[in-house]
Amino acid sequence: MNDYLLEILRCPKSGGKLELDKDKMELICKESKLAYPIVDGIPIMLLDEARELKEDTNEN
């Protein structure tokens, strides 16, 4: 994922900035505590496809 795309994409729920997790191939929003998958290089920015981040871990 290129830096420009990462800079313009925002979380559809909160409008917050997204961070790339290269290990899990996800875009992380700390504001909404959601992780959006990246499939074949394409970010899936649907709330139904997002994974909730656990608060009791140090998950990014």
VEXFI-129014 format. One record per residue (C-alpha): residue in three letters; residue number from 1; z, x, y. Coordinates in pm, 1 decimal, decimal comma, always signed. Example, Ala and Ser with C-alpha at 12.3 -4.5 7.8 and 13.67 -1.06 7.14 Angstrom:
! residues 2
@aa=ALA; i=1; w=+780,0; u=+1230,0; v=-450,0;
@aa=SER; i=2; w=+714,0; u=+1367,0; v=-106,0;
//
This chain:
! residues 60
@aa=MET; i=1; w=+0,0; u=+0,0; v=+0,0;
@aa=ASN; i=2; w=-97,7; u=+149,5; v=+332,0;
@aa=ASP; i=3; w=+145,3; u=+188,1; v=+620,9;
@aa=TYR; i=4; w=-50,7; u=-40,2; v=+854,9;
@aa=LEU; i=5; w=-35,5; u=-334,2; v=+614,3;
@aa=LEU; i=6; w=+333,7; u=-274,6; v=+552,3;
@aa=GLU; i=7; w=+394,3; u=-276,2; v=+928,9;
@aa=ILE; i=8; w=+221,4; u=-611,6; v=+991,8;
@aa=LEU; i=9; w=+346,8; u=-805,1; v=+686,3;
@aa=ARG; i=10; w=+662,2; u=-1012,2; v=+735,8;
@aa=CYS; i=11; w=+883,0; u=-1212,5; v=+504,3;
@aa=PRO; i=12; w=+757,2; u=-1573,2; v=+487,8;
@aa=LYS; i=13; w=+1114,2; u=-1704,9; v=+473,0;
@aa=SER; i=14; w=+1294,1; u=-1509,4; v=+745,6;
@aa=GLY; i=15; w=+1013,9; u=-1336,3; v=+934,3;
@aa=GLY; i=16; w=+1198,1; u=-1009,9; v=+869,1;
@aa=LYS; i=17; w=+1048,8; u=-667,5; v=+816,2;
@aa=LEU; i=18; w=+959,5; u=-564,9; v=+460,6;
@aa=GLU; i=19; w=+1030,3; u=-235,6; v=+284,7;
@aa=LEU; i=20; w=+829,4; u=-97,5; v=-5,8;
@aa=ASP; i=21; w=+1006,2; u=-24,6; v=-333,9;
@aa=LYS; i=22; w=+754,6; u=+201,1; v=-509,9;
@aa=ASP; i=23; w=+954,5; u=+214,7; v=-836,0;
@aa=LYS; i=24; w=+951,3; u=-164,0; v=-885,4;
@aa=MET; i=25; w=+628,4; u=-227,4; v=-690,5;
@aa=GLU; i=26; w=+792,2; u=-487,8; v=-467,2;
@aa=LEU; i=27; w=+828,0; u=-562,1; v=-100,1;
@aa=ILE; i=28; w=+1194,6; u=-607,1; v=-10,3;
@aa=CYS; i=29; w=+1334,4; u=-821,9; v=+271,0;
@aa=LYS; i=30; w=+1698,8; u=-744,0; v=+340,2;
@aa=GLU; i=31; w=+1737,2; u=-1042,8; v=+575,9;
@aa=SER; i=32; w=+1642,0; u=-1307,2; v=+319,8;
@aa=LYS; i=33; w=+1751,1; u=-1096,6; v=+19,0;
@aa=LEU; i=34; w=+1415,3; u=-1149,4; v=-153,8;
@aa=ALA; i=35; w=+1173,8; u=-916,3; v=-331,7;
@aa=TYR; i=36; w=+802,9; u=-1000,0; v=-339,1;
@aa=PRO; i=37; w=+598,3; u=-851,9; v=-625,3;
@aa=ILE; i=38; w=+287,3; u=-639,5; v=-577,4;
@aa=VAL; i=39; w=+30,0; u=-716,2; v=-847,3;
@aa=ASP; i=40; w=-280,1; u=-495,7; v=-877,3;
@aa=GLY; i=41; w=-215,4; u=-367,3; v=-524,3;
@aa=ILE; i=42; w=-190,1; u=-717,6; v=-375,0;
@aa=PRO; i=43; w=+144,0; u=-837,2; v=-234,5;
@aa=ILE; i=44; w=+230,0; u=-1187,7; v=-359,2;
@aa=MET; i=45; w=+400,3; u=-1337,5; v=-54,1;
@aa=LEU; i=46; w=+494,6; u=-1674,2; v=-204,6;
@aa=LEU; i=47; w=+855,5; u=-1791,3; v=-202,6;
@aa=ASP; i=48; w=+812,8; u=-1930,9; v=-553,9;
@aa=GLU; i=49; w=+713,3; u=-1584,3; v=-680,3;
@aa=ALA; i=50; w=+990,3; u=-1394,3; v=-498,9;
@aa=ARG; i=51; w=+1290,1; u=-1254,7; v=-682,3;
@aa=GLU; i=52; w=+1640,1; u=-1292,6; v=-536,9;
@aa=LEU; i=53; w=+1824,4; u=-966,5; v=-485,6;
@aa=LYS; i=54; w=+2172,3; u=-943,8; v=-628,5;
@aa=GLU; i=55; w=+2441,8; u=-896,2; v=-365,8;
@aa=ASP; i=56; w=+2683,4; u=-717,6; v=-597,8;
@aa=THR; i=57; w=+2449,2; u=-422,3; v=-656,2;
@aa=ASN; i=58; w=+2299,4; u=-159,8; v=-430,3;
@aa=GLU; i=59; w=+1952,9; u=-290,9; v=-504,6;
@aa=ASN; i=60; w=+1698,7; u=-219,4; v=-231,2;
//
